[in-house]
Amino acid sequence: MEYIFLLTLMLLMAGAMSFLILYARNATNILQRLLTYVFASMMAGMLIGPLIYLVLPGSISIAGGAEISLVSMTVLVIPYLIVFMDDVLTKRQERPRFFIHAYVAFFVIFDEILMSLIFNLVVNPQVYLHLLHSNLLSFVWTAIASYWFVFPMGLEMFLTLLFMHAEFSSHVKVVLLIQAALMTMMPTAIMVHPWEMGTIYISGALMTGFFIYMFEYLYRKHAMKIHLGAYVLLLLFSYSAMMAGIFLWIVVGDYAVIALAMVVDMLVYLSAALNSGWLSKGKSLYWISSKNWSFLFLLIVFVAEFFMGAVFDAVYYGAHEFMQSTGIIMFSGTFFSDIGIAVFDFFTFVAHVSLSSWFLIMMGIEMGSLVAFKIRSTRELETRIRLALMLAAYGVYSIFIPSFLISNPSSIPFVGWTMGIGSGGAFSLIFIVPIALTYLISGILSLLFGSRQLCSTFCTAPVMYQGTFYDSLKKFNGSSPSAKVLTSQTRKGEIVYRTVSLSVYTALILSASVSLLDSLGYLNFYFYGTDPSYMVYLFLFGFLWYAVFITMPFLGSYGCINTGYCHWGNFNRFLSRFGFFRLKVRDPMQCVSCTTKDCASACPVGNYGQPGKFIQTGEYKESRCVGIGDCVDACPYENIFYYDIRHWIKEKLPRKH
């Protein structure tokens, strides 16, 4: 009966708060604002008496608690009566809307926190009184993370959205519905294992689906209202904080971040719910020409995905086992050494999560969906086949075989040597043969079919770059000054390419040499116990790769090619210059009369010299051409085609008469 009574009160409270939100949203005159002030203040004051009664058991009676509530209701109303009188006396018909909206947002969340504290003290008095006396903040965070706070907040979101749905576009309704669902699906709400595990995977699926939806929406709609653009960024920030909070809760049992994230999420929602038509107002934001907005969008999405992957890893492997596998070490206690340890821990944690199987699986589902959308809209059969092979390679070659099928993939040529460096750890004599065979196999494939066998098929990069949304970011190649430098092969771009590639090769050779000497017993040099060769791998492809990817609005698309930091790609592209692969045209004169030059503008790498070469020689052969195929698909005359070993053999075979 006690639970039924509390649940009934919770539902009534959620309904009352929803009514307050809707009423405040439409409060336009002085009297309506006064009623809003009085209603919200009295709701808060009513809860203060029961809270004191439960926090100080035996110190006051029930009647005393009721008296405290009455006094609190009166005291809390007084400041807003003064505001009302000021409005009347100064004949201010319209106090700034921000005031009443901030006021209501504060009291909606404050009242729900008070209710959660009270109900938790009723249901679990010993636990929460102990928390109160031992750690006041933990007492508050734990209450916010419980279902007495989570479910009313989610219900308020659903109810207000139900009554306001006619004011929102279909896109905004999808965003708000997912926001409400994710608030409700909080794993800390009910502390039973099936709920915790179920909601972790459901919320992960919802968030992944939401990202896919947003990517496709942005791909189709290059403009949105500036307020909606700001709302999306704030919402993604709250999601990032939520996933970080869930991760910390799983690993160390701390509720602080997840509780604060829910409060932020509710504040973000109230900013839309209290402002009529706000999301459809303001100037238009053309995100494809806004480097700052696009960068923030990519950054916050990555942070949310990162912690989502970390949560899945911690759940699958176990929190303790997963944290041990990252190689994080404890601080030593001295200032300067702790700085070095903090830097090392940051890089190694980021790299181990971003290179983990479950993170790659989640990214594969998300990015792979965008590639599937591109396959559907691609005209050229060969490009569709290549994209399908790319997805298969990502799933089988990059994830399933090295992560779930083979215990020591580093001993197998080509498969286990991620990015040509290796994911097995130390460089030793036993791995020289697999590495040599890796380069031999990959080199032969590049000679026969071009470097697209790696840069557009086997590598994980093309899955991330070639989906619909991410492919559209190639427009920054021509609009961002720094991207122009890299993609146009200017003198500065060449200097960047040579400097970066030389630095990468130097780091690889030095780290491999030290690693080999370590394995032979001649040296004992490690980065806090981590092999130097493995550390270079973690930094280059667990951290720097994602940094380049996120900064596409500034560095342009395919930074791995244009900056020169992927040494394995450099090797394959170099060999491709001596192989069979190239682009050819059926009729060079068609290129002379072409006025659009779509082949050049379509290239995400920045091969802008295609039309001239087609006119001069009938073909285009350049080390940066990795066979993505956008130029082939973009040609309005279907004049461009791939040429490789298959066509050469066909030309050598005798023709049938």
C-alpha positions as CSV (number, residue, x, y, z in Angstrom):
1,M,0.0,0.0,0.0
2,E,2.9,2.3,0.8
3,Y,4.3,1.9,-2.7
4,I,1.0,2.4,-4.4
5,F,0.4,5.6,-2.4
6,L,3.9,6.9,-3.3
7,L,3.5,5.9,-7.0
8,T,0.1,7.7,-7.1
9,L,1.7,10.8,-5.6
10,M,4.6,10.6,-8.1
11,L,2.1,10.5,-11.0
12,L,0.2,13.4,-9.6
13,M,3.4,15.3,-9.1
14,A,4.4,14.6,-12.7
15,G,1.0,15.7,-13.9
16,A,1.2,18.9,-11.9
17,M,4.6,19.8,-13.2
18,S,3.5,19.1,-16.7
19,F,0.6,21.5,-16.2
20,L,2.9,24.1,-14.7
21,I,5.2,23.9,-17.8
22,L,2.3,24.2,-20.2
23,Y,0.7,27.1,-18.2
24,A,4.0,29.0,-17.9
25,R,4.6,28.5,-21.7
26,N,1.4,30.4,-22.4
27,A,1.5,32.9,-19.5
28,T,1.4,36.3,-21.2
29,N,-0.2,38.8,-18.9
30,I,0.7,39.8,-15.3
31,L,-2.0,37.8,-13.6
32,Q,-1.0,34.6,-15.4
33,R,2.6,35.1,-14.4
34,L,1.5,35.7,-10.8
35,L,-0.4,32.4,-10.8
36,T,2.7,30.6,-12.2
37,Y,4.9,32.1,-9.4
38,V,2.4,31.1,-6.7
39,F,1.8,27.6,-8.0
40,A,5.5,26.7,-8.4
41,S,6.5,28.3,-5.1
42,M,3.7,26.5,-3.2
43,M,4.6,23.2,-4.7
44,A,8.2,23.5,-3.5
45,G,7.2,24.8,0.0
46,M,4.8,21.9,0.4
47,L,7.6,19.4,0.1
48,I,10.0,21.1,2.6
49,G,8.1,20.1,5.7
50,P,8.0,16.3,4.9
51,L,11.7,16.4,4.0
52,I,12.7,18.0,7.4
53,Y,10.5,15.5,9.2
54,L,12.2,12.6,7.5
55,V,15.8,14.0,7.7
56,L,15.4,14.6,11.5
57,P,13.4,11.7,12.7
58,G,11.8,12.2,16.1
59,S,12.7,15.9,16.3
60,I,9.4,17.2,15.0
61,S,5.8,15.8,14.8
62,I,3.8,15.4,11.6
63,A,1.8,18.5,12.6
64,G,5.1,20.3,13.0
65,G,6.1,19.2,9.5
66,A,2.8,20.5,8.2
67,E,3.4,23.9,9.9
68,I,6.9,24.1,8.3
69,S,5.4,23.4,4.9
70,L,2.8,26.2,5.4
71,V,5.5,28.7,6.5
72,S,7.8,27.6,3.6
73,M,5.0,28.1,1.1
74,T,4.4,31.6,2.4
75,V,8.0,32.5,2.5
76,L,8.7,31.3,-1.0
77,V,5.8,33.1,-2.5
78,I,6.8,36.5,-1.0
79,P,9.7,37.3,-3.4
80,Y,7.5,36.7,-6.4
81,L,4.7,38.8,-4.9
82,I,7.2,41.6,-4.8
83,V,8.0,41.0,-8.5
84,F,4.3,41.0,-9.2
85,M,3.8,44.3,-7.4
86,D,6.8,45.8,-9.2
87,D,5.2,44.8,-12.5
88,V,1.9,46.4,-11.6
89,L,3.3,49.6,-10.1
90,T,5.7,50.2,-13.0
91,K,3.0,49.1,-15.5
92,R,5.4,46.6,-16.9
93,Q,3.1,44.5,-19.1
94,E,5.8,42.1,-20.3
95,R,8.7,41.2,-18.0
96,P,11.4,39.4,-20.1
97,R,10.3,35.9,-20.8
98,F,13.6,34.5,-19.7
99,F,12.8,35.4,-16.1
100,I,9.6,33.3,-15.9
101,H,11.1,30.5,-17.9
102,A,14.2,30.3,-15.7
103,Y,12.1,30.4,-12.6
104,V,9.8,27.6,-13.8
105,A,12.7,25.4,-15.0
106,F,14.4,25.8,-11.6
107,F,11.3,24.9,-9.6
108,V,10.3,22.0,-11.8
109,I,13.7,20.3,-11.3
110,F,14.0,21.5,-7.6
111,D,10.6,20.1,-6.8
112,E,11.3,16.7,-8.4
113,I,14.6,16.5,-6.5
114,L,12.8,17.2,-3.2
115,M,10.2,14.6,-4.1
116,S,12.8,12.0,-4.9
117,L,14.7,12.7,-1.6
118,I,11.4,12.4,0.4
119,F,10.3,9.2,-1.3
120,N,13.7,7.5,-1.0
121,L,13.8,8.4,2.7
122,V,10.4,6.8,3.1
123,V,11.2,3.6,1.2
124,N,14.9,3.2,2.4
125,P,15.3,5.3,5.5
126,Q,18.4,3.6,6.9
127,V,20.3,3.7,3.6
128,Y,19.5,7.3,2.8
129,L,19.9,8.6,6.3
130,H,23.4,7.0,6.4
131,L,24.2,8.7,3.1
132,L,22.9,12.0,4.4
133,H,25.2,11.9,7.4
134,S,28.2,10.5,5.7
135,N,28.1,12.3,2.3
136,L,25.5,14.9,1.6
137,L,26.3,15.2,-2.1
138,S,26.1,11.4,-2.5
139,F,22.8,11.5,-0.8
140,V,21.5,14.0,-3.4
141,W,23.1,12.3,-6.5
142,T,21.8,8.9,-5.5
143,A,18.3,10.2,-5.1
144,I,18.4,11.9,-8.5
145,A,19.6,8.7,-10.1
146,S,16.7,6.7,-8.7
147,Y,13.3,6.1,-10.4
148,W,11.6,8.6,-8.1
149,F,13.3,11.3,-10.1
150,V,13.9,9.6,-13.5
151,F,10.4,8.4,-14.2
152,P,8.6,11.6,-13.3
153,M,11.0,13.6,-15.5
154,G,10.5,11.2,-18.4
155,L,6.7,11.3,-17.9
156,E,6.7,15.1,-17.9
157,M,8.6,15.1,-21.1
158,F,6.1,12.7,-22.8
159,L,3.1,14.6,-21.4
160,T,4.2,18.0,-22.5
161,L,5.2,16.7,-25.9
162,L,1.8,15.1,-26.2
163,F,0.0,18.4,-25.6
164,M,2.4,20.5,-27.7
165,H,3.0,18.1,-30.6
166,A,1.1,20.3,-33.1
167,E,3.6,23.1,-32.7
168,F,6.6,21.0,-33.7
169,S,7.8,19.8,-37.0
170,S,8.1,16.0,-37.5
171,H,11.9,16.3,-37.1
172,V,11.7,18.1,-33.8
173,K,9.1,15.6,-32.6
174,V,11.5,12.7,-33.3
175,V,14.3,14.5,-31.4
176,L,12.1,15.2,-28.4
177,L,10.6,11.7,-28.3
178,I,14.0,10.1,-28.3
179,Q,15.1,12.5,-25.6
180,A,12.2,11.5,-23.4
181,A,12.8,7.8,-24.1
182,L,16.5,8.1,-23.1
183,M,15.6,9.9,-19.9
184,T,13.2,7.1,-19.0
185,M,15.7,4.3,-20.0
186,M,18.2,5.2,-17.2
187,P,20.0,2.1,-15.9
188,T,20.3,3.5,-12.4
189,A,16.5,4.0,-12.0
190,I,15.8,0.4,-10.9
191,M,18.7,-1.4,-9.2
192,V,18.0,-4.9,-10.6
193,H,20.3,-6.6,-13.0
194,P,17.8,-7.2,-15.9
195,W,16.8,-3.6,-15.9
196,E,20.4,-2.3,-15.7
197,M,21.6,-4.5,-18.6
198,G,18.4,-4.1,-20.6
199,T,18.4,-0.3,-20.4
200,I,22.1,0.0,-21.2
201,Y,21.7,-1.9,-24.5
202,I,18.3,-0.3,-25.3
203,S,19.6,3.3,-24.6
204,G,22.7,2.4,-26.7
205,A,20.5,1.3,-29.5
206,L,18.3,4.4,-29.2
207,M,21.3,6.7,-29.2
208,T,22.9,5.0,-32.2
209,G,19.6,5.1,-34.1
210,F,19.3,8.8,-33.2
211,F,22.8,9.5,-34.5
212,I,22.0,7.7,-37.8
213,Y,18.8,9.7,-38.1
214,M,20.6,13.0,-37.4
215,F,23.3,12.2,-40.0
216,E,20.7,11.4,-42.7
217,Y,18.7,14.5,-41.7
218,L,21.7,16.8,-42.0
219,Y,22.7,15.1,-45.3
220,R,19.3,15.8,-46.8
221,K,18.7,19.2,-45.2
222,H,21.8,21.5,-45.4
223,A,20.0,24.1,-43.3
224,M,18.2,24.3,-40.0
225,K,17.0,27.1,-37.7
226,I,19.9,28.4,-35.6
227,H,18.0,27.7,-32.3
228,L,17.5,24.1,-33.4
229,G,21.2,23.8,-34.2
230,A,22.1,25.0,-30.7
231,Y,19.5,22.7,-29.2
232,V,21.0,19.7,-31.0
233,L,24.5,20.5,-29.7
234,L,23.2,20.9,-26.1
235,L,21.3,17.7,-26.3
236,L,24.3,15.8,-27.6
237,F,26.4,17.3,-24.8
238,S,23.9,16.0,-22.3
239,Y,24.0,12.5,-24.0
240,S,27.8,12.6,-23.8
241,A,27.6,13.4,-20.1
242,M,25.0,10.7,-19.6
243,M,27.2,8.0,-21.2
244,A,30.2,9.2,-19.2
245,G,28.1,9.1,-16.1
246,I,26.9,5.5,-16.8
247,F,30.5,4.5,-17.4
248,L,31.7,6.0,-14.1
249,W,28.7,4.4,-12.3
250,I,29.6,1.0,-13.6
251,V,33.4,1.3,-12.9
252,V,33.4,3.1,-9.5
253,G,29.8,3.2,-8.4
254,D,29.6,7.1,-8.5
255,Y,26.3,8.7,-9.3
256,A,27.4,12.4,-9.5
257,V,28.0,12.7,-13.3
258,I,24.9,10.8,-14.3
259,A,22.8,12.8,-11.9
260,L,24.1,16.1,-13.2
261,A,23.7,14.9,-16.8
262,M,20.0,14.2,-16.2
263,V,19.5,17.7,-14.7
264,V,21.3,19.2,-17.8
265,D,19.1,17.0,-20.1
266,M,16.0,18.3,-18.4
267,L,17.1,21.9,-18.6
268,V,17.7,21.4,-22.3
269,Y,14.3,20.0,-22.8
270,L,12.6,22.8,-20.8
271,S,14.3,25.4,-22.9
272,A,12.2,24.1,-25.8
273,A,9.1,23.2,-23.9
274,L,8.8,26.6,-22.2
275,N,9.5,28.7,-25.3
276,S,6.6,28.5,-27.8
277,G,8.0,28.1,-31.4
278,W,11.6,28.7,-30.2
279,L,13.0,25.8,-32.2
280,S,11.5,27.1,-35.4
281,K,12.7,30.7,-34.9
282,G,15.9,32.5,-35.7
283,K,18.1,32.7,-38.8
284,S,18.9,29.6,-40.8
285,L,22.1,27.8,-40.0
286,Y,23.8,26.3,-43.0
287,W,25.8,23.7,-41.2
288,I,27.7,22.7,-44.4
289,S,29.3,26.1,-44.5
290,S,29.7,26.5,-40.7
291,K,33.0,25.0,-39.7
292,N,32.6,25.7,-36.0
293,W,29.1,24.1,-35.7
294,S,30.1,21.1,-37.8
295,F,33.2,20.5,-35.7
296,L,31.3,20.8,-32.4
297,F,28.7,18.3,-33.8
298,L,31.4,15.8,-34.8
299,L,33.3,16.2,-31.5
300,I,30.3,15.8,-29.2
301,V,29.0,12.9,-31.2
302,F,32.4,11.2,-30.9
303,V,32.5,11.8,-27.2
304,A,29.0,10.2,-26.8
305,E,30.0,7.3,-29.0
306,F,33.3,6.9,-27.1
307,F,31.7,6.6,-23.7
308,M,29.0,4.4,-25.2
309,G,31.7,2.0,-26.4
310,A,33.4,2.2,-23.0
311,V,30.1,1.2,-21.3
312,F,29.7,-1.8,-23.6
313,D,33.3,-2.8,-23.0
314,A,32.9,-2.5,-19.2
315,V,29.7,-4.5,-19.3
316,Y,31.0,-7.3,-21.6
317,Y,34.4,-7.8,-20.1
318,G,33.7,-6.7,-16.6
319,A,34.6,-3.3,-15.2
320,H,37.7,-4.4,-13.3
321,E,39.0,-6.5,-16.1
322,F,38.4,-3.9,-18.7
323,M,40.1,-1.1,-16.7
324,Q,43.1,-3.4,-16.1
325,S,43.4,-4.1,-19.9
326,T,43.7,-0.3,-20.7
327,G,47.1,-0.1,-18.9
328,I,46.1,2.9,-16.8
329,I,48.5,3.4,-13.8
330,M,48.0,5.1,-10.5
331,F,49.5,8.5,-9.7
332,S,52.9,8.4,-7.8
333,G,52.3,11.5,-5.6
334,T,54.9,13.9,-7.0
335,F,53.7,16.8,-9.2
336,F,55.9,16.4,-12.3
337,S,55.7,12.6,-12.4
338,D,51.9,12.8,-12.0
339,I,51.7,15.1,-15.1
340,G,53.4,12.5,-17.2
341,I,51.2,9.7,-15.8
342,A,48.1,11.8,-16.4
343,V,49.1,12.3,-20.1
344,F,49.9,8.7,-20.5
345,D,46.6,7.5,-18.9
346,F,44.6,9.9,-21.1
347,F,46.1,8.6,-24.3
348,T,46.1,5.0,-23.4
349,F,42.5,5.0,-22.2
350,V,41.2,6.9,-25.2
351,A,43.1,4.5,-27.5
352,H,42.1,1.3,-25.9
353,V,38.4,2.3,-26.0
354,S,38.5,3.6,-29.6
355,L,40.3,0.5,-30.8
356,S,38.2,-2.0,-28.8
357,S,36.0,-4.5,-30.6
358,W,32.7,-3.2,-29.1
359,F,33.4,0.4,-30.0
360,L,34.3,-0.7,-33.6
361,I,31.1,-2.8,-33.7
362,M,29.0,0.2,-32.6
363,M,30.8,2.5,-35.1
364,G,30.3,-0.2,-37.8
365,I,26.6,-0.3,-37.3
366,E,26.3,3.5,-37.3
367,M,28.7,4.3,-40.2
368,G,27.8,1.1,-42.0
369,S,24.2,2.3,-42.1
370,L,25.2,5.5,-43.9
371,V,27.3,3.4,-46.4
372,A,24.2,1.3,-47.0
373,F,22.3,4.4,-47.8
374,K,25.0,5.4,-50.2
375,I,24.9,2.0,-51.9
376,R,21.2,2.5,-52.5
377,S,21.8,5.9,-54.3
378,T,25.0,5.0,-56.2
379,R,24.6,4.5,-59.9
380,E,27.8,2.5,-60.8
381,L,27.6,-1.2,-60.2
382,E,31.3,-1.6,-59.5
383,T,31.2,1.1,-56.9
384,R,28.2,-0.6,-55.2
385,I,30.1,-3.9,-55.2
386,R,33.2,-2.2,-53.8
387,L,31.2,-0.5,-51.0
388,A,29.5,-3.9,-50.1
389,L,33.0,-5.5,-50.0
390,M,34.2,-2.7,-47.8
391,L,31.4,-3.3,-45.3
392,A,32.1,-7.1,-45.4
393,A,35.8,-6.4,-44.9
394,Y,35.1,-4.1,-41.9
395,G,32.9,-6.7,-40.2
396,V,35.0,-9.8,-41.0
397,Y,38.6,-8.7,-41.5
398,S,38.7,-5.8,-39.0
399,I,36.5,-7.1,-36.2
400,F,35.4,-10.7,-36.3
401,I,38.7,-12.4,-37.3
402,P,41.1,-10.5,-35.1
403,S,38.8,-10.0,-32.1
404,F,36.7,-13.2,-31.9
405,L,38.1,-15.9,-34.1
406,I,41.9,-15.9,-33.7
407,S,43.6,-15.6,-30.3
408,N,46.9,-14.2,-31.8
409,P,46.1,-12.4,-35.0
410,S,49.5,-10.7,-35.1
411,S,51.0,-14.0,-36.3
412,I,48.9,-14.0,-39.4
413,P,50.0,-11.9,-42.4
414,F,47.8,-9.0,-43.5
415,V,44.9,-9.8,-41.0
416,G,46.5,-9.1,-37.7
417,W,48.7,-6.2,-38.5
418,T,46.4,-3.2,-38.1
419,M,47.5,-0.3,-40.2
420,G,50.7,-2.2,-41.0
421,I,52.0,-1.7,-37.5
422,G,50.4,-4.5,-35.5
423,S,48.1,-4.9,-32.6
424,G,50.0,-7.7,-30.8
425,G,52.3,-5.5,-28.7
426,A,56.1,-5.7,-28.8
427,F,58.0,-6.0,-32.0
428,S,60.2,-9.1,-31.9
429,L,62.0,-11.4,-34.4
430,I,59.1,-13.9,-34.5
431,F,56.9,-11.2,-36.1
432,I,59.3,-10.2,-38.9
433,V,58.0,-12.8,-41.3
434,P,54.3,-12.0,-40.8
435,I,55.0,-8.2,-41.2
436,A,57.1,-8.8,-44.4
437,L,54.3,-11.0,-45.8
438,T,51.8,-8.4,-44.9
439,Y,53.6,-5.7,-47.0
440,L,54.2,-8.2,-49.8
441,I,50.5,-9.3,-50.0
442,S,49.2,-5.7,-49.7
443,G,51.8,-4.4,-52.2
444,I,50.9,-7.0,-54.8
445,L,47.2,-6.2,-54.5
446,S,48.0,-2.5,-54.9
447,L,50.1,-3.2,-58.1
448,L,47.2,-5.2,-59.5
449,F,44.1,-3.3,-58.4
450,G,45.5,0.0,-57.0
451,S,45.7,1.3,-53.4
452,R,41.9,1.2,-53.3
453,Q,42.3,-2.4,-52.1
454,L,43.4,-0.9,-48.8
455,C,42.3,2.8,-48.7
456,S,38.8,2.1,-50.0
457,T,38.2,-1.5,-49.0
458,F,40.2,-3.3,-46.2
459,C,41.0,-0.3,-44.0
460,T,38.4,0.9,-41.5
461,A,38.8,4.5,-42.7
462,P,36.6,4.2,-45.8
463,V,33.6,3.0,-43.8
464,M,33.9,6.2,-41.7
465,Y,34.5,8.5,-44.7
466,Q,32.2,7.2,-47.3
467,G,28.7,7.2,-45.7
468,T,26.2,9.7,-47.0
469,F,26.7,12.4,-44.2
470,Y,30.4,12.1,-43.9
471,D,30.9,12.1,-47.7
472,S,29.0,15.4,-47.8
473,L,31.7,16.9,-45.6
474,K,34.1,16.9,-48.6
475,K,32.6,20.3,-49.4
476,F,34.9,21.7,-46.7
477,N,37.8,20.7,-49.0
478,G,37.0,23.8,-51.0
479,S,35.7,26.2,-48.3
480,S,38.2,25.7,-45.5
481,P,41.5,27.5,-46.0
482,S,43.5,24.8,-44.2
483,A,41.7,22.0,-46.1
484,K,42.5,23.8,-49.4
485,V,46.2,23.7,-48.5
486,L,46.1,20.0,-47.9
487,T,43.8,18.8,-50.7
488,S,45.1,21.1,-53.5
489,Q,48.7,19.9,-53.2
490,T,50.1,23.4,-52.8
491,R,53.7,23.9,-51.7
492,K,52.6,24.3,-48.1
493,G,50.5,21.1,-48.4
494,E,53.5,19.2,-49.8
495,I,55.6,20.5,-46.9
496,V,53.0,19.3,-44.4
497,Y,52.7,15.9,-46.1
498,R,56.5,15.3,-46.2
499,T,57.0,16.5,-42.6
500,V,54.2,14.4,-41.2
501,S,55.0,11.3,-43.2
502,L,58.7,11.5,-42.4
503,S,57.9,12.0,-38.7
504,V,55.6,8.9,-38.7
505,Y,58.2,6.7,-40.4
506,T,60.9,8.0,-38.0
507,A,58.7,7.2,-35.0
508,L,57.9,3.7,-36.4
509,I,61.5,2.8,-37.1
510,L,62.8,4.1,-33.8
511,S,60.0,2.5,-31.7
512,A,60.3,-0.8,-33.6
513,S,64.1,-0.8,-33.1
514,V,63.8,-0.1,-29.3
515,S,61.0,-2.7,-29.1
516,L,63.1,-5.3,-30.8
517,L,66.1,-4.6,-28.5
518,D,63.8,-4.8,-25.5
519,S,62.6,-8.2,-26.6
520,L,66.2,-9.4,-27.1
521,G,67.2,-8.2,-23.6
522,Y,69.5,-5.4,-24.7
523,L,67.3,-2.6,-23.6
524,N,64.6,-2.1,-21.0
525,F,62.7,1.0,-22.3
526,Y,59.0,1.2,-21.8
527,F,56.3,3.9,-21.5
528,Y,55.0,3.1,-18.0
529,G,55.2,-0.6,-18.8
530,T,53.8,-0.3,-22.3
531,D,56.0,-1.4,-25.3
532,P,57.1,1.7,-27.3
533,S,56.0,0.2,-30.7
534,Y,52.6,-0.6,-29.3
535,M,52.5,2.9,-27.8
536,V,53.1,4.5,-31.2
537,Y,50.3,2.3,-32.6
538,L,47.9,3.4,-29.9
539,F,48.8,7.1,-30.4
540,L,48.6,7.1,-34.2
541,F,45.5,5.0,-34.7
542,G,43.7,5.1,-31.4
543,F,44.0,8.9,-30.9
544,L,45.5,10.9,-33.7
545,W,43.3,9.1,-36.4
546,Y,40.1,10.2,-34.6
547,A,41.5,13.7,-34.0
548,V,42.0,14.1,-37.8
549,F,38.6,12.6,-38.5
550,I,36.8,15.0,-36.1
551,T,38.5,18.0,-37.5
552,M,37.3,17.4,-41.1
553,P,35.6,20.9,-41.2
554,F,39.1,22.3,-40.9
555,L,41.4,19.7,-42.4
556,G,39.1,18.4,-45.1
557,S,38.0,14.9,-45.9
558,Y,40.4,11.9,-46.0
559,G,43.0,13.6,-43.8
560,C,44.7,10.2,-43.5
561,I,45.7,10.5,-47.2
562,N,46.3,14.2,-47.5
563,T,48.3,14.7,-44.3
564,G,50.5,11.6,-44.9
565,Y,50.3,10.2,-41.4
566,C,49.1,6.7,-42.5
567,H,52.4,5.1,-43.4
568,W,50.8,1.9,-44.7
569,G,48.5,3.9,-47.0
570,N,51.6,5.9,-48.2
571,F,53.3,2.6,-49.0
572,N,50.4,1.2,-51.0
573,R,49.8,4.5,-52.8
574,F,53.4,4.7,-53.8
575,L,53.3,1.1,-55.3
576,S,50.0,1.9,-57.0
577,R,51.9,4.4,-59.2
578,F,53.7,1.6,-60.9
579,G,50.7,-0.7,-61.2
580,F,47.8,-1.2,-63.5
581,F,45.1,0.9,-61.8
582,R,44.0,4.2,-63.2
583,L,40.9,6.1,-64.3
584,K,40.1,6.2,-68.0
585,V,37.6,7.9,-70.2
586,R,35.8,6.4,-73.2
587,D,35.8,9.7,-75.1
588,P,38.3,12.5,-74.2
589,M,36.4,14.9,-76.5
590,Q,33.4,14.6,-74.2
591,C,35.5,16.1,-71.4
592,V,36.4,19.0,-73.7
593,S,32.7,19.9,-74.1
594,C,31.9,19.2,-70.4
595,T,31.0,22.4,-68.6
596,T,30.4,21.1,-65.1
597,K,33.6,19.2,-64.4
598,D,31.7,17.2,-61.8
599,C,34.4,14.6,-61.6
600,A,36.8,17.0,-60.0
601,S,34.3,18.5,-57.5
602,A,33.1,15.0,-56.5
603,C,36.5,13.7,-55.4
604,P,36.6,13.6,-51.5
605,V,40.4,13.4,-51.6
606,G,40.9,16.5,-53.7
607,N,42.0,15.2,-57.1
608,Y,41.0,18.3,-59.0
609,G,43.2,17.7,-62.1
610,Q,41.1,14.9,-63.6
611,P,39.5,16.9,-66.4
612,G,42.8,18.2,-67.8
613,K,44.4,14.8,-67.7
614,F,41.5,13.1,-69.3
615,I,41.6,15.6,-72.2
616,Q,45.4,15.3,-72.6
617,T,45.9,11.6,-72.2
618,G,42.5,10.0,-71.8
619,E,43.4,8.7,-68.4
620,Y,44.2,9.8,-64.8
621,K,46.8,8.2,-62.7
622,E,47.8,9.7,-59.4
623,S,49.0,8.2,-56.1
624,R,46.2,10.0,-54.2
625,C,43.5,8.4,-56.4
626,V,42.3,5.5,-54.2
627,G,39.3,4.4,-56.3
628,I,36.5,5.8,-54.2
629,G,34.4,6.2,-57.3
630,D,32.6,9.4,-56.7
631,C,34.0,10.9,-59.9
632,V,32.7,7.9,-61.9
633,D,29.3,8.2,-60.4
634,A,29.2,12.0,-60.8
635,C,30.1,12.1,-64.5
636,P,26.8,13.1,-66.2
637,Y,27.9,11.3,-69.4
638,E,29.0,8.0,-67.8
639,N,32.3,8.5,-69.5
640,I,34.7,7.5,-66.8
641,F,35.6,3.9,-65.8
642,Y,38.1,2.1,-63.7
643,Y,41.1,0.3,-65.3
644,D,43.2,-2.4,-63.5
645,I,44.7,-5.8,-64.1
646,R,41.3,-7.2,-65.2
647,H,41.1,-4.9,-68.2
648,W,44.8,-5.4,-69.0
649,I,44.3,-9.2,-69.2
650,K,41.2,-8.7,-71.3
651,E,43.1,-6.6,-73.7
652,K,45.9,-9.2,-74.1
653,L,43.4,-12.1,-74.7
654,P,42.7,-12.7,-78.4
655,R,39.4,-11.3,-79.5
656,K,36.7,-13.6,-80.9
657,H,35.6,-12.9,-84.4
